[in-house]
Amino acid sequence: MKRYFIVAGEPSGDMHGARLINSMKRINPNIEFVGIGGPAMAMVGLISIVPMEKISVIGMWEVAKRIIFFRNLLSDCRKILAQSKFDAFIPIDFPGFNLKLSEFAHKINIPVIYYIAPQLWAWGKKRAIKMQKIVDQLLVVFPFEEEFFTNHKIKTTFVGHPLLDDPTIPDNFPEFEGRQNNIVIFPGSRKQELSRHSQLIIDIAKEINQKLPDYSISLASAKSLDVKEYELIKRNTPNIHFDFNNRKMMLNAKAGIIKTGTSNLEAALCGLPFSMFYKTSSLSYWITRNLVDIKYLSLINILTNKPIIHEFIQWEANSKAIVEDLIEILQNPQRYKEIQDNYRTIKKLLGNKGASDIAASKIVELT
């Protein structure tokens, strides 16, 4: 029996973790996984010590407010690692927590195989020095990361991006004429994000109804959130449609308004042009702004190294500016085509399908 301790701290990590577990079990069915994950990882056999939604918070101030909870959880994880025999610790992104746990695992001689690297190239180049000492193998999902981490003397392998393993991601996405007159809004899958973005979404919906009356509006709902969390939006935007099928929405709509994060890359792979937005607490924004060392926040712009998608962050994230950008996307065929052409380039950059299987084979080989 092989045993692995695995930790994912957000919905995208849960999705990728579930695919990794499945791939590893196909290689060796006699494997047990213990750690932290969401419903997708639980469905494929993870024994989770705490519901993932309890740790899925963002922003340094927001984390600081729950510091006692995280300290206790970290202590519990350390005890489990120390008292049980594990063949490896597999952290999935979520660096604030996982790097601390990686340090402990390394100290007690449990191999650390990090899947989906922390974005240290954006905000934590100094932490890469720390990773040299505590990570045995890093499995990265963006091609430029292999060179970055290798240059920091970390054993690194580019495995491709696991989103390409999603069967709902098409080989070819629809162009403008093949899409419905619908605008989709992705406010985020965390309670904290939805709360922060609700009023902006209400204002955006009113602006769209006024300036784009021929377009319907859909909002991506997270299955992990209680329906009551959407009550404010429902009450103030009666004509908005709520949908759980995110992939179908991205493939069918003509344009979107999406918060920063993995959903940006999902939209690109589905061919959905969009405006990006994000709001957080003033303190978290100020701290992050002084740490981040990149020109762009959207993965689309980072991967292409140019402003393909317009970013509306913090005070710039207002309904008028966002909807004006959306109108320009919809009414400028050249820009629409340019965005989709860049999406095709990005897909080629991400490698071929099979990232989950490649990562699983590497982990099994090393342990």
N, C-alpha and C positions, 0 to 999 in steps of 0.2 A: 504494500500500500504506500503510494506516494502522497505526501501531504504538503499543501502550499497555503501560506497566509497571503491574502490578496486584499487590497484596499482601493476602492473607487469612491470618490466623494461628490460626484455630480452626475446628472442624468446621461450625458454623453459618455462618461467613463463607465457607467453601468452597462450601457449598450455595447461598448467595445469589450468590456470585461466578460460579458455573457458569450460573445462570439469567441473570445480567447479560450474560455473554459470549455466550450463545445469542441473546439479544435483540439485541445489538449486531451479531452476524453476520447476523441476518435483515435488518437495515437495510442493512448493507454487508458482503458476504461476504469482501471483500478486506482483512481485518484480521488482525494478528498480536498475540498477547498473550504477554508475558514477565513473570516475577516469581516469586511464591511462592503456592502454593495446595495443596490436597489432591487426592485422587483424582477428585472430581467436576469440578473445574476442569481437571484434566489430561485427562479424557475428552472435554472439548469444545475441546481444543486449546491449553491453556496450556503454555508452555515454562517449567517450574518449575526454579529454580536450586538448590533445596534441598527435601527432603521436609517437608511442613508439620508432621508429628508431631515434628520436631526443635525446632520453635519454639513448639509448643503447650503452654506451661507457664503456671501462674497463681500469684499470690502474689509479693509484692515480694522476700521472702527467697529463694524458689525461683528467681526471675529473677537475683537477685544472685549466686547460686552458679554461674550460667552466663554471667557477664558477659563473659568473654573471647570465648566463642562468638558472643554477640550483637554485640559490637563488631566482630569480624571479618566477620560476615555483613552488618552495616550498611555496612562499608567496601566489601565486594564489590558491594553494591547501588548504592552511590554511583558506583563505577567504571563499572558497566554503564550507569547513567543518563547519566554524563558522556561516555562513549565512543560511545554509539549514539544515533540520533535517535528520540525518542519524541514522540508528539503530546500525550500527557498522562500523568500519574501518577494511578492510581485506587487510593487506600488504602481498605480495607474494615475499619472498626472497628480493633481491635488497636492502641490509641493509643500505648502505650509505645514501640513500634518505628516505627509509621507516622507519628507526628508528627515524629520526628527526620528521617525520610526525606523527608517533605513539605517540611521546612525547606530541605533540600539541593536538592530539585527546584525549589522556588521560586527559590532563589539562582541556579540556572543556566537560569532562564527556561522551565522546563517547567510547563505549567498543572497545578494540583492540583485534582482533582475528587473530593472525599471522599464515599464512599458508605457509609451507615450510620454515623452520628455516634458518636464516643466519648461515653460517658455523663458528660460534664463537668458536667451539672446535678446529678449525685450527688456527685462527688468532686473536681472540678477546675475550679471556676469561674474561677480565675486563668489556667488554660491557655487559656480561651476568648479572652483578650486576645491570646495568642500566635497563635491560629488566625486572627485578623483579618488578620495580616500574611502568612500563608503559604498560605491556602486560597482558591482562586478561586471555587469553588462547593461548597456542602455540600448533599447529598441525604439528607434525614432520613426515618425510617420511623415515627416517632411524632408525632402532631399537635402536642403541646405543645412539641416541640423546635423547631418553626419559629419560634415567638415567642421562645423562650429565646435561640437563636443570632442571630436577627435583631436582638434588643435588644443583642447584643454586636457589632453591626455586621459580621456575617458574612453574605454572600449565601447565602440558604438557601431550599430548596424542599422541601416535604413531598410525597413521591411515593407514600405508602402503604406497607404492609408486605409484603415479598416472600413471607412465609409463605402469604399468601392466594393466591399463584400456584401453590401446591402442589396438584396434582390430587387428592391423597389427603385434603385437608382438605374435609370435607363442608359443604354449605350448611346442613344441620340435623344436629345430633349427637343420639345416643340419650340418653334420660333413664334414670332408675334401673332401671325394670323391663325396659328393652331391653338391659341389660348383663349380662355373666356374673359369677358369684361368683368373681372373680379380683382380686387386688391386684398392681399392677405397681410395681416399684422401678427408679428411674433413678439410678444412682450417679455418672454422669458419663462422658464419653467419652475422658478423658485418663488415661494410666497413673498419673499422680500422684494424681488424684482417686480412682480405684478403690482404690489402695493405702491412701489416707487413710480411705476409707469402708468398707472390707471388713469389719472387725470389727463395726462398727455394723450393717451389713446382716445379718450372721450373727445378731446379737442380736435384731434386728427380726424376722427370719424365725422364730426360736424363739418369740418373744412372740406372733406371729400364729398360729402352729400351736397354741399353748396357748389363746389367747383367742378366736380366730376359726377353729375347726376346719372349718367349712363352706366356707372360702375357700382357693383355690389361690394360689400365689405365682409370679409371673413376674419375671425380671430382664432389663432391656434391655441387650443386649450390643453393644459398638461394633465394627464391622467393622475399624476401624483398630488395634484391640488384638489381640495374640496370645492365643489361647485359654488359654495357660498362666497369663496374668494373673488368670484367674478361678478358678484351682485351689483357693485357700484357701476361697473361698465354696462351691465344688462339694463339697469334702471335708467341710465342716461343715454343709451344708444339702442333704442328698441329695434332698429332695423339691422343690427349687426348679427351675423351668423356665426355660431360657435361650432368648431369642428376639432375632433381629435386626430384626424387623418392628416398629419402634417405633410407627408410626402406627396399625397394626392393634391393637396392644396398648392404646393410649390410647383407641381408639374402642370396644373391647370390654369393658375392665375396669370394675368398679364404683368403684374408687378407686385412688389411687396415693400413693407416697412418692417425692418428686422433689427432687434437688439444685437449688440456685438456678441461674438462667441462662435461655437461650432456650427450654429444654425446658418451662419454666413456661408460656410463651405458647403453645407447641404444645399442651400439655395443655388449656389454656383453649379453644382453637379446636376441640379434639376433645371438649369437654364433660366432661373427667375431673376430678372433685374430688380434691384431694390435700393432703398435708401437705408442707411444704417444709423441707429440712434442708441444712446445710453445715458442714464442718469443714476447717480449714486449720492450718498450723503456728501455734504461739502467737505467734511474732514477727510473721508476716504479718498475723494477726488484730489484734494490737495496733496495728500501723502503719496498717492499713486503717480500723480503728475511729476513729482520730484524724483521718482524712482525709475519710471519708464524711459528707455533710451532708444525709441524707434519713432519713425515719422508717422506711422499709421497704426490704427487699432484693428481694423477689419482684416481678417486673414486674406481676403481677396486682394487688397492693396499691398499687404506684406509680401504675398507670393509673387505678385507681378511687379512690385516696387514702383508703383505709380497709382494715382488716385482714381481708379476705375469706379469705385463706389464712393459716393459722398458721405462723409461722416459727420453726424450731428451729436456732439457730446456736451453733457451737462447744460449750461445756460444756452448753448446754441441749439439744443434739442427743443424746438418749439413747433407747434402745429403748422404755422404759416410757412416757415422755411422748408420743412420736410415735405409738405404737400406741393409746394412750388417745384421742388426737385423731382417729385414723383410725376408731376404733369410734364416736366421737361423730358423725362425718360419715356413717357407714353406718347408724346407728340413729336419726338425727334427720332425718326427711323435710323439715322446714322448712329446716334448714341446707343440706341437699343441694340443694333447689330454689333457695335464695338464691344459692348458689355458681354454679349453672348460669345463673341469670338475669343475674348480673353478667358471666359469660362472654359472653352475647349482647350486652350493652352494650359490652364491650370490642371485640368484632368490628366493631360499627358504628363505633367510634372509629377503627379502623385504616384506614378508607377502603374503596375497592373493589379488585377484582382488577386486575392489570396494573402493579404497582409496578416490576417488572423492565423492562417495555417503556417505561414513562415515564422511568425512570432512564437507560435506554439511549438513548432519543431525545434527552434533555437532553445527554448526553455527546457524542453524535455532532454535535448542533447546535453545541455550544461548541467543537468541535475540527475 
